[in-house]
Amino acid sequence: MNKKLNEILKDTAAVLITSPHNMRYFSGFSGGEGAVLFAFDKRFVFTDSRYIEQAENETTDFLLTETNDYLGSACKILSENCCQKVLIEDNEISARDYNRISKALGNSEIVFGSEKINTLRMVKTDEEIEKIREAEEIGSKAFEHILDFIKPDVCEKDIALEIEYFMKKNGADGISFETIAISGKRTSLPHGTPSDKKIQKGDFVTMDFGCTFDGYCSDMTRTVVVGKPSDEQKKIYNAVKTAQQIGLDTIRQGIRGCDADKAAREYIEKCGFGRYFRHSLGHGVGLLVHELPNLSPKSEIVLEENMVVSCEPGIYIPDFGGVRIEDLVIVKKNRCENLTCATKELIEL
């Protein structure tokens, strides 16, 4: 992983990393609070007394500094060595901290480099893929488990809690994001928050959830119906299911993110639901549940083998409801490998 960073260091004297996910990626330190500095052919980790022992256990060949002022300690090293150019994570730093860095480094050039750094994480190693695979397997099992739990008069919050409990009970470190479990007309909300609403017969129930395994995220979405679906519910569900399969058939090495999005979106438009597909087709998943590359109408990123992305078209109709189906896949040379095992047939509970 640090070999990737060396490409950036050819063009700049130093790289200062302050985001928890990139600190973990490039140093192994997962404490979350601190800073990592690559400069002058040396590697530094700065953290406070709460995490210094953890940093000692998780890093190799890093110079560790116990300090309550991560940025100040890093800037002192850069200033004392007359650093001419430092790349920072502009998306991860406050205006206040940027001003501190700028003042401490005087005439040094400060380069905004969040996107450049984050692109280094897009292609996953075999080890990363196995962790994501394990996390997604836990999620798929959670979906099978929750089917017996969903019934009339059970509330959305309880469904979300049961999913999270099951995942943690079955090997997950934690959750990737706040679980979405919504029902009835509320399924028209792409990122709806679970409420006290109770499930009723005829409701769509959409569940979007994920967990972490050794720091790496999973992500999946399924929509089921309680009771018998109406003809309109079947029509919307089948449109999303077919669009998702078109997206899956399109995702492979060499295509742009916008190409995958377009293929699925055109089918939904053909079905007459184009204006109700309210987000992009997918996104990268790794240490963060939303990271590069994006599968969006504007994404020019060319997919490479071993990128991990979601494929999640949806239709959301106000005052009616909605459907989203999401799988997590590995980009391969002529196809994608699906990590999500759960069925996509419309389940009637």
N, C-alpha and C positions, 0 to 999 in steps of 0.2 A: 504494500500500500504506500509506503514511503517512497518507493521508486516512482510512483505517479507524481508525488509532490516534488520530486527532484526536477521534473520538467518545468514546474513553475519557478523553482529556485534558480534555474538558468537565467531567468529574466529579471529577478529581483533579489535583493540581498537577504531578505528575511520574510517569513510568513508567520503572522500572529493569529492564532486560533483561539476563539473564545466561546464557541457554541458547544454545548455538551455532546451532541452527536458527532461532531467532527473531532473534538478532543478524543473521544473514544475510538473513532475510526483510525486516526493517525498515530495515537500513542498507546491505546489500550486502557487508558485511565477512564473509568466509568463513574467517577464520583460526581460529576456534573458541575462542580463549582471550582473554578480555577482558570488557568490559561496555559496554552502550549505554544512554545516558540521554537521555530526552526531558523537558525541564523549562524553564520560563521562556522559552518560545518559541525555545529553542535545542536543538541536537542534538549529542550528544557521543559519541565513541568512545574508550574507554580500552583500551590494550593495551601489551604490552612490546616491547622492542627487536627481538625475533624477527619480529614481525608488523607493525611500524609502517609499513614501506614498502608492504606488501600492503594495509594499511588505506588508505593514501594513494591507491593505485591503484584500489581498489574502491568508495570512498565519494565522495559529492558533497555539499557544503554541510554537512559534519560538522566539529565542532571536535575535533581529534585530540590526545590526551594520551598520551605515552609514559611508562608507569609499570609497576612490578611489583606494585603494590597497586591493582587495579582497583576493588574495592569502596571502599577507603579514599578514593581520589580522587573517586569519584562521591559518596560521603557528605559529603565536604568541601564540594563545591559545593552540595549540598542544605542542609547546615547553615548555611553562610555566607549563603544566600539565604532562610533561615527558612522552608523548605518545610513546609507544614502537613499535606500528605497525599501519600504516595507509594505507588504500586502496584508490587508485586514479583511475581516468578514463584515462588510458594510451592512448586510441585512440582519446581523446579530448583535449590533453594538448601538448603544444609545448616543444621542447627540452630545450628552455630557461627557461620556467616555471618549468619544471621538475628539472632542476639544482637549481633553487631558492628554491624549496621545499626541495630537498636533502640537500642543504647547511644549511637551516634554522632548519631542524630537526636533524642534526648531525648524531648520531648513530641509529636513529629510522629506523625500517624496512619499506621500501616502497613497497607495493604490487600492481602489475598491475591487475586491476579488471574490465575493460570495459565490457568484455563478461559476467562476472558474474552478473554485475549490469543490463546489458541490457536484460539478460534472464528473469529478474523479471518482465519485461513489456510484455512478450509474451502472457500470458493468460489475456484476457481482462475482466474487470468487466462489469456488465449489463449496468452501466452508460456510460462506454467507448463505448460499442457496439452501444448504441442508438445514440451517437454522430457520430460515423462512418456511421451508417445507414442513418442518416440525410444528411451527406455529400455526400454519394453515390446516394441518391435520387435526390439531386440537380444536380449531374453529369449526371444522366440518363435523367433528364428533359432537360439539356443542349444539349444532343445528339439529342433528338427529335426536339429541336428548330433549331439546325444547319442544319438539312436536307433541310429545305426550303431556306437556305442561300447559299448552295453549288450549283454552276452552272458554266458552261464554262466562262472563263475570270475573275472569282474571284480569287484573289491570296491567297496563303497559309497563309501569315501573317494575312490577314484580317479574315480568318476562325479562326485562333488561337485567335485573339483579340475578335471576336464575342463570342466565347465559354467562354472566361474569363469574359467578360462583363456580359454575361447572368448569370453566376454562382454568381458573386458578387451582381448583381441586385436581385437575388432570394435567398438571405440568407447566402451566403458563407462569411467567414471572409477574405479569400484570396485564392490563388491557392496552391496546394500541391507541384507543381514543374512546370517548364517551359513547357507550352503546346506544344505538338508535333502535327503538322498538315502538312503532306507532301503528295505529289501526283506523279502519273506517275512512272517513273523509280526510283524516289527518295524514294519510299516506300520500297526499298531494304535496307534502312538505319534504323536499329532498333531504334536509338535515333536521327533521323534527325531533324535539326532545320528548322522551317518555313522560307521560302524564298519569294522572289518576283515572283516566278514562278506562272503563271496563269494556272488554271485548264483547261484541254482539254477533249474533248469527248474520251471515252475509258480509261480514267485514273482511277486507283485505288486511293482512298484517305484514308489515315490512320490517325486517330486522337487518341492520347493518352493524357488523361488529368485528372485532379482531383482538388478538392477544400478542404478547411478546414472548419470545423464547430466546434466552441468552441475549437479550437486547434487540432482537430483530422482530419485525412486525408481520402480522397477517392482516387480511382484510377480505371480507366477503359479505354479500347481501343476498337474501332470499325473500321472496314474497309468497305468502300462502293465503288461502281463503278459509274462513270458518263457515262450514255449511256448503251449500251448493252455489257455485258462481253464476252470476247472470251472464247473458250473452255478451254484454258490453265488457264485463270483466274478463271474459275469455278472450275477446278480441284484443283488448289492450295487452293482456299477458302474453298472448302468442306473438304480437307485434314486437314486444321487447325481447322475448326469447329468440325469435328469428334474427332480429337485429344484433343481438349479442353473439349469436353463432357466426354471423357474417363478419363481425369484428374479430372474433377468434380466428376465423379462416384467413383474415387479412394480416394479422400480426405475425411478422417474421423479420429476420435480418434484412436490412436494406431499404425498408420502406420508412417514410417519415411519419411522425406522430399524427400529422393532419390527414394522412392517407387513411389510416385506420379509423379515425373519427369520421371522415367523410363516408366511408363505406357503410358504416352502421347508421349514420344520420340520414343518408339518402333513402334507406329502406323505411325508416320511421316516417320520413316526409311522404314517401309514396303511400303509406298507410293512412295519411291524413292527420298525423299527430306531430308534425314537425315542430310547431311552436310550443309543444309541451315537453320537449326534450331540453331541459334547462341547464345542462352542464356538459362538460367534456366527456369523452368516452372513457378516459382512464388517466392513470398517473403512476409514477414509479413508487415502489415500496421497498424499504430496507430498514435502516436504523430509525427512519421516520416513516410514518404511514403515508405521508404525502411528500414526495421528493421527485427529482428529475429522473426520467424524462416524462413529459406530459403528452397525452394523446388528445390533443385539442385542435380546433380548427386553425389555430395560428402556429402550432408547433412545427418547426422545420427540422427538429432533431431527428437524425436518421437512426433507427433502431439497430442495435448491435446484439450479437449473441450474448446470452447470459444477463441481459437486462431483465429485471422483474417488474411487470406492470399489471395494473388491474384493467379489466374490461367490463364496464358497468353502464350500459345504456339504461335510460329510464323514461317513463312517460308520467307526467304529473298534471292532473286535471283538477283545478280548484272546484270545491264543493262536490267532488265525486270521489277522488282518490287517485292512487298511483301505483306504479310497479317499477321496481328496480331489480335487476339480476346482475350479480357481480362475481366474477372469478378472478383468481390471481394466477398469472402465467409467466413462464420463463420464455424469453425470445430465443428461438433457435434458427438455424440457417434457412430452412424452407418451411417452417411451421412454428407453432408455439406449444410448449408443454404445459398442460393445465395442472395446477397444484390443488385445485378445489374439487373435493370428491362428492360433495352433496348433490343430490338430484336437482334437476331444473324443471321437471314436470310440475304442472300446477297441482299442488297438494291440497286436498279438501279435508279439513279436520272436523 
